[in-house]
Amino acid sequence: MLVLGGTGEARALASALLARGVHVVSSLAGRVANPRLPEGEVRIGGFGGPDGLARWLTDHEAVAVVDATHPFAERIGTSAVAGAKAANVPLLRLQRPGWQPRHDDWHWVASLDEAAERIQELGDRIFLTSGRQGLAAFAHCARQWFLARCVDPPEPPLPPNIEILLDRGPYRVEGERALMREHRIDVLVTKDSGGDMTAAKLLAARELGIPVVVVRRPERPDAHTVHDVAAALDWVSAMLEG
């Protein structure tokens, strides 16, 4: 069984499958310097596109693939569907539900480039929680001051007025509230990652009345999809028994 992704859901699924005696190989993209590793066998790095994934599945006699990658891992999500189809291997997408606003001041955008334009009308002190790889979209924003939280140090280009905070979730509401107050944040920028690990910032923004710019999830090819680990386990069990 191949499990794609370095998400919490991917780690939980690998652990549960191993407990049931299933041979699991977890594949991580390798974009984080010190990733949290799942239990069991782990491979790090890409496959070389859909054809490379199809070869790997065939060579390793994989019986199924679970794509539990981050909702914004568009490239591997697309390759997973094409590669599994080419290898004639069943595929399941395990994708956490997106966040939903509740009495919040949310501004939906289609990309980080659009987010960089939207903040111009919303505020001057921006909390960026969209990951280090997207900071270049804000490099031209000379008027605003940015607090950017990342797991690993980002590379240029970066906004001229920026402070980097290296940290990794999960986060608590009281900590997020204190951080936003300390830095006088007036706009939060995030991707619609979903899940509980980083949702505290949204609750803190709601309490403080801070507008949130939310980047919508990219489109992915159609695939059978479940939204939690329990449902993924049911699918795997049914597939193996069948």
N, C-alpha and C positions, 0 to 999 in steps of 0.2 A: 504494500500500500504506500503510495507516494502522497505526502502531505506538503503542499506548497504554502510557505508563509512563515514569517517570524512574529505573527500576532499572538496575543494571549489565547485566542480561540484555537489557533494551530497547536500551541503547546499543550493546552488542555486536552485536545482531541488525541494527540500523539500519546499522551500519558494514559488516557482511557483505553485506547486501542492496544497498547502494550500490555495493560492489565488483563486484557481479554485474550492475550496470546497471539495477537496479530503482529507480523513483522512490518514495522513502519520505518520508512525513510523520510525524514523531514528535510526539505530543501529551503535554504535561506538565500536571499539575493546577495548578501555581503555588503550592503551599503552602510551598515553601522559597525563601528570599530570593535565594540565589545557587546555583541548581541546577547540577549537572554536565550540560552540554548534549551531546546526541548529535551525530554528524555529519549533515549534510544539513538539510533543511527542518524547522523546529520551530514548533509552535503552543503557546501557553500559555493555560490556562484551560479551564473546563468547556464542554460542548456544550449545556447546557440540558436534561439528561435524555435518555431514550431517543429521544424524538421529534426533539430537536435533533441528536442523533448520526445518526439515520437521514437527516435532511435533508442533513447535511454529507456523508455517504457518497454520497448520490445526486447532490448538486450537484457534487462533486469526482470523480465517476465512479470511486470506489475499487473495486478488484477484490477486496480482502480486508482483514480486520482481525486484528491480533495483539494480544491483551490481555496485555501483559507488566507489568502494574501490580503494586504491592506486594501480598503475600498478604492484607493487612488493608485494602486499598482496596475495601471492600465495595460502596460505592455505584456507583463507576464499573464495577466488575466485573459488577454486575447490569444497569446501563444498557447495557453493551457487548453483552451477549447479546441483550437486547430490541431495541436499536437496529439491530444487524446483521441480526437476523431480519426486522424491519420493512422494511429496505432490500434484503432478499434478497441479502446479501453474506456470503460464508463467514467464519467466525470461528474462530480458534485461541487457546487460552489457554496461555501460556508461564509456568509457575509452578514455581519452585524447590521441591524436596522440603523438608519440614519437618525440624526437628532431632529426633534420637532419643537418649534417655538411655542412658548406658553406665556403670553403677556410680555413678550420680549420685543425689543427694537432690533429686529434682524433685517439685514440687507443682503439678499441672495445675488451672487454673481457666478459667471460661468468659468472664470479663470483667475489666477493671481494677477495677471495683467489688468483685468477689469477691477479687481480689488484695489490695486494701486491707484486707479482713477477714482474709484468711489470714495476712498478715504479723504480725498481733497475737499469734499464738501462736509465731512463729518467731524474732523478733529485734527489735532496737532501732535498728540502724544499717543503713539500706536503700540499696542502689544501684539507682536507677531508670533503666532503659534502654529505656523503652517509648514514648519520643517526647514532645514538649512538649504535644501536644494532649490527652494523657491524664492530665496531672498533677492536674487538678481532682478526680479520683477519690480522691486521697490528701489533699485539703485539710483534712479533718476529723481527720487523724491527728496529734494533738498530742503524743503520747508519743515517737514515733520521730524520729530525725534522718535526713535524706535527702540523698544525693548524686544529683542528676538530670543525666544527660548528654543534651544536645540539640544539634541543628545550629543552630537559631535560638533567641533568647531567648523563654521562655514568657510567657504573660500570666496574671494572676490569674483564679481563685483558686488559691493554692498552699499547700502545708503550711507551718505557721509556722516549722519548723526545717528549712531547706533550703539547700543550696549548689548553684548551677548551674554546670555544666561545659560550655562550648560547644566541641564537637569533632565531627569527622566521621571515619568509618572509611575504610579498613580499620584494624584494630587487631591488635597482636601480643600473644601470651600473656604475655610477660615484662612488658609495659607494663600489662596488665590486672591481673596478679598484684600488681605494685608499687602500683597505684592502690588496690586493695582493702585491701592491708596498711596503706598510709599513712592511710586513712580508717577503719580498723578495721571494715570492712563485715562484717556477719554474715548478711545476706540479699540476694540478687540478684533483681530483678524484670525480666522481659523478655517480649516477645511471641514467638511461634513464627514468626519471620521466615524462618528457614532461610538457607542460603547460607554462604559462607566469610567474608564481609566483617566480620561482627560475632560470629563464633562463638568467637573467642578468649576472651571473657569466660566462656563456659561451661567451657572447659578450665581456666581459672584458678580458677573456683569449685570445680571438681572437685578440683584439687590442694590447695586450701585447706580443703576440707570444708565449703563454704558451701552452704546450701540455696538452691534456685532456684525461684521462683514463675513458672510459664510460662503465658501466656494462649494458649488454643487459637485456631486460625484460625476466622474466621467462615464460615458456610456461604455458598456461591455457587451460582447456577443451573448446571445441568449444561452442560458444553461439552467439545468435543474438546480434550484437554489433553496437553501434552508438558512435560518437565521440564528440558530444556537447549536451548541455542541451536542446536546441530547438528541436533536433531530438528525444531526450528522451521524451519530452512532447508530440510530435506528436504520438509516439508509445503508450504512456499511453492513450492518447485521443482515438486513434483508438481501443485500447483494451477494454476500458470502454464502448465505444459506441457499440462495437460488442457484 
